[in-house]
Each structure stands twice: as C-alpha cells, then as structure tokens.
Amino acid sequence: MNKKEKEVTIYDIAKKLNISASTVSRGLNNDVTVKKETQKKVQSVAKQMGYRLNSLASNLRSKKSNTIGVIVPRLNSNFMADVIAGIEKVVNEGGYNLIISQSLETMEKEIINTETMFNNRVDGLLVSTTYNTNNIDHFEALIKKGVPVIFFDRVFDHTEWPTIRIDNFKAAYDATSHLIKQGSKNLFHISGNQTTNVYTDRFKGFKQALIDHHIIFDEANLLVTDLSTGSGEDVANYMLALPKLPDGVFSANDQCAVSCMQSLQKAGIKIPKDIAFVGFNNDTITKVIEPNLSTIDYKGSEMGEVAARVLINHLNGTDIKPAHSIILRSELLIRESSLRN
C-alpha cells in the first residue's frame, strides 16, 4: 500500500523560495502588496509542489465560500443543460465556483440537496423545484442566514428574493389560440401537477383561450399526468376511448406530446388532419418526430444567465427588489403538427 504523501503547506513553499510564509499567503491570493513577479513565482512553485488551498479554513475566516449552488430536477434534459451552461458562464466570469445537484423530481431528494448546500456554506442558491414540491420550508435555514435563494423556471414566490420565469399563461394562451385558428373546436389539454404554478398557469392560459373563442371547456378533455413518455401512451389510449375524439391537443411538455402523437399514429390517427398538436419547451425531439411538433420555445441559456447575474449582482452589493418576478420572453414555433390552413 502506498504511503500517503504529506500535505504541502505555505511554510514548505516559503522555505523553497526563501521568503516569509505571509508573503507566500499574500502571493497565492494575488495581494497587491506583493510584486506581480513574486506572485507568479509563488503560484508556479505552489503548483509544482502540489499545494492545495485550504478553502475550508479560508472560508471560515472570510465567512464566504465563493461557491454558488444549483439544484435542478434533472440534468438529462436539453433545456436544463442550456440553463446550466448559462449559469456557468456568468458564475465563472464572476469568479465563483459552482456546485450542481439534481433532485431527480422528488421533494425528498431536493430536501437532502438543500441540506448539503447549507452545510457546504454556499453563498447563494439557484433552484428549479421538483414536479411534486409543495412547499419551500426546507429553504428557510438558508434564507434565515441571509443566503439568497432564487427560483427559476419552476418557481415558488416568496417575499425575500425575486423569481426568474416566463409568462406561462400567455404562452399557453397563444398555443391554444393557434390550434383554434387552425380549426380545432374540441380541444384537449395534457397537464402536470396542479400544485406547481408552471402547470396551473399553462392550464389557466388554455382555459382562457377557450373562453375568449367561445368554446366550452369539457372536464373530460383534461388529464393531469407526470408528463412522461409512458403518460403520453396512456393519454392516447384515454383519448381513443372518448365518445368524441379531440381535434386539437395542447401538451404542457414536448416529451409527453411526442409519445402521445406516436401512439395515436400507430392507431391510424392522422396528425394534424385528425388531431393538431402543440407542445412546450422546444426539446430536440420536436424536430425528430414526423410531423415536426409545434411548441413553445424559451431560451434555457438566457434563463440561466439572468438568474446567475441577479444572484452575483446581489452578492457584489447590488440590492435586489424582493417579491418581483423577472419575466423572460417565449415564442410559439409553428410546425407541421398543428398546421391545417
């Protein structure tokens, strides 16, 4: 068994360079009282000797970890990958480190992740909540310590910090209105957990579009699901068993919409002739399915950049107005799945 190598200290570096340990410490931290040439020499020798900064001790002294935490439902989504890329860009430019964790769409895991972030003394936290998160009590320990907790995409409103989102009501209204303009009169909505405002707002937008176009909403034309691929198949079977087949579907996400479309096509339903479809998120799969899926597009990278910038500006001394949402733009992308005219 290999013997564990002794940890290199600033005293070892000082001895090698024949300078004081305090000069080494200041040189490693780019202190302006140390000449640039000396700083470079200290950092070069530290690297050669395998010196590791004792960030824990440093953090305790400064009461700052220089770290920002991110909790997302899943990492294996194109949208979240874009969000994290946007966050990382701004965080790196701001000189902060990033800790990323995924809640795997369970509130229990989200609570564990939040405790980990708290124990790692993150300076701030960016969160997109899980499908079934129904309260934000687990973030209170951070908020009480003055650690900013900023929600994005799937958000919870709270009095301390702003949220970053799109106008889900308007996006859903536009999607549904488009289906109606394309001739749909018996419209169906595939929704998500109604305790999550993302999905309640999309449902409200759907209903309002029906009201404004004088179409009566049929309760049988709403299914609340987990919006998974499996749910898409279940929704298709449900629709096929209805007394009257819907002629337009607005789905709260693309994954479920695509799965539902495929199942209906296997049953001989023609899209968009028999049923027109609009999804939500502009996932890559929307351009793979035939016909290509109409969808709501909003930029994950933009959302990530805005959320990170708001947080870092606050950490750098800029006041954030509490309880204000930052609403980002979204756009209806019209493709073959909804075009009849």
N, C-alpha and C positions, 0 to 999 in steps of 0.2 A: 504494500500500500504506500502511495506517495505521501511524503511528509507535507503538511500544509505550509505553504510559503508565508513568511512573516509579512504582515501588512506594512506598506511603506508609509512613513509619516513625513510631515513637513520638516522635522528635525533631520531626517535622513537626507532630504533634498538640500537643506541648509548646509549640512556637513560637506556634501559633494561639491557645492558651489562656493563654499567658504563665505557664506553670508548669514545674516541672522534669520531665525525662524519667522520673525514678524515680517521681514522683507519678503520671504517666500509666501507667506499667507496673503500679504497685500498684492504680490505679483500674480498669484493664482486668481485673485479676484479683480484683476485689471485696475487696481487702485492708481489714481492719477499721481500720487506721491512717489510712485516707483517709475523709473525711466522705462520707456517702451522697449528698449533693447534688453533691459533686465527682465521685464515681464515675459518677453519671448523666450529668453534663456531659461527662466524658471519653469515655464509651461512645457518647453521642449524636454527638459531633464525629467520633469514630473511624468511626462508621457513615457519616456524611455524606461524609467524605473517602475512603471506600473502603478503609479499613485492613484488612489481613488478618493475623491472628495467625500468627506463625512457629511453628507447632506442632512442627515438626521440632526446632528449636533448644530449644524449651521442653521437649520430651520427653527430649532428651539430657541436659538439666540435671537434670530431676526423675527420670529413669530410668523414667518412666511415660508411656504413650501415651494413657491414658484411653479406650482402644478395646478392644472385645471382638470377636473373630472368630467367625463361624458358617460351618460347612461342612455342606451338606445334599446328598443325592443329586440331587434335582430340586426346582425352585421351582414347577413347574406341577402341583402336587398340592394338593388341598384340605387334606389333613392337614398337609403341611409349611407351607402358608400360615398355618394356625392356630397351628402351633408358633412360627413366626417372629413372628406378632402377639403371642404370649405373651412371647417373649424380648424383643421391642422395648419392650413396656410396662414390664417390670421394669428393663431397661437404661436407658431414658430416665429413669425415676424415680430411678435410682441415679446419674445424671449422667454416664453413659458413652456413647460413640459406638459404632456397630455397623458392621462390615464383613461383608457376606454374600456367599458364593460357592457355586456348585453344582458338584458333581463329575461330573454327567451320567452317573452309575452306572458310572464307570470308576476303577479304583485309580490309574491313571497321572495322571488329572486331579486326583484327590484329593491325590496327592503334590505336584503343582505348586501347588495351592491352599495346602497346608500350608507350603510354602517361602515363598509370598507373605505369608502371615500372620506367619511368623517374621521376614521382612525388614521388615515393617511394625511390628514390635515390639508386637504385641497383648499386652495384659495377661493375657488368658485366652482360651481357645478352647472352643467348644461344637461337637460333631461327631456327626452321624449318618452311619455309614460306608456305602460303596457296596455294591452287590449282590455284587461279587466281591473285596472287600477281605479278604485272608487273613492279614495281619499289620499291626502298628502301628509298625513300625520308623521310619517317616517322621515320627512324632510325637516321637521321642526327643530331637531337638535342642531342642524347646520344653520338654519335661519336665525335661531336664538343666539348663535355665536357670531352673527353678523356676516356669515358666508353667503354671498349671493347665489340663489338657486333660480336659474332662468329656464323656463319650459319653452320648447319649440315643437312645432307640428301638432302632436297630441299634447294638449296643454291643460293645465289647471290654473284658473285665475286665483291670484292671492294678492294681498294688499302691499307686500313688500317689494316685489320685483315685476317687471314687465314680461309679457309673453311674445313669442315670435310665431306667427301663423299666417295662413292665407284666409280669404273670406270663403269658407266652405259653403255657406248659404248661397252666395252669389254664383259660385262655380256650379253647384248642383242645379240651381235655378236655370242657368244658361244651358246646361247639358239637357235638362228635361224640356225646356222650351224648344231646343233644336230638334229633339225627337218629335215633338208635337207638330212643328213646322214641316217635318218630313212625312206627316200623315198619320202618325201614331195617335190613337184615341183611347186604347186600353193599355195603360202604362203600368209597368211592374218595377218595384224597387228592391234591390238586394242591399241590405244594410248591415251594419255592425252593431256592437254592444251599445245600447242606448244610454248607458251611464257615461259614455265617452263623448265629449262635446263635438269632436270631429264628425262622428256619425249622426248625432242628433241634428247638427246644423245641416248636414247633407240631406237628411230626411226632411227637415223643415223647408229647405230650398226646393226639393222635389214637390212637396205638397203645395207650396205657394205657386209654383208654375202651373200646376193643375187648376188651382182656384182661379188664377188670372186668365186662363184659357177656357174657363167654364167647363172643366172636366171633373166629374165626381170621383173622389178617391174611394177605391174599393179596398177594405181592410185585407181581403184575401190576396191582394196584389202587393203585399209587403212580407218579406221574410228576413228576420234578423238571424244572422249566421256569424261564424267566426271568420268568414271571408277567405277560407282556404280553398285549395283545389278540390278537395273532397266535398266541400259545401256546394261548389259550383255544380257538381254532378247531381247532388240532392235537390238543388233548386230546379234544375232542368226536369227532373222526374216529377217534382211538385207541379211545375207549370203544365207539363204534358197531361196531368190528371185533372186540371181545372176544367170547368164546364166550357169556358171560353178562353182560347189561347191568347195571351197578351201579344200585342203587336209592337211594343217598344219596351226596352229594359234599360234602366239606369242602375249601374252597379257601383257601390262605394269603393271598390278597388278593381284593378285590372286582372289580378290572378283568378279571382272568382268568376269574373265576366268571361274570361277566355275558356275556362273549364266548362262553364255553363254553355257557351256557344258550341264547343266541340261535342258535348253530349247531345245537344239539340240537333246538330248537323247529322250525327250518327242516326238519329231518329227520323231523318228525312226533312227536317225543317230548313228552309232556305233563309239565309241571312244576307242582306237586310230585307228581302222581299216579304217574308212572313213575319219576322221579328227584327227590328232595328236595335242595335246595341251601342251604348256609350259606357266606358269605364272611367277609372280615376287613377292618376299617378304617372301615366306615360312610361310604364315599365318597358323594357326591351321586348318582352313577349308580345306587345301590342303590334309590333311590325313584323312578327314571325307568323302569327295566326292569319289564316285566309278566311274571309276578307280581313284586311288590317283593321284594328279596333280604334274607333274614335274614343278620345279620352281627354281628361283634364291634365294639363301639363303645368307643373311649377318646379322651379329650379332648386334642387337639393343643395347644390354648392352655394347658391345665393343665401339660402336659409341658414346654412352653417356659418358662412362668413358674417352675416348680420348678427347672429346670436353670439358668436365669439367676440365680435367687435364691441357689442354692447357691454359684455362682461368685462373685457380687458379695459375699456374706457373707464368703467367704474373702478376697477382695481387701481387704475392710474390716477384716480382722483376726480373723475367726472361724475357728477350726480346723475342718478337715474330717476326719472319720474315714476313713482310706484303706480301699480294698477293700470298701466297703459299698455295696450297691445300694439305691436308693430305688425301691420298687415302688408304682406308681400303679394305681388301680382301672380295671377294664374291665367291660363288661356285654354280655351276649348280647341282641341285639334280635331278637325273633321276629316274622317277617313271613310273607307268604303262600307264599314259595318253599319253605318247609320244613314247613308246617302240613298234616298229613293228618287229624289227630284233631279 
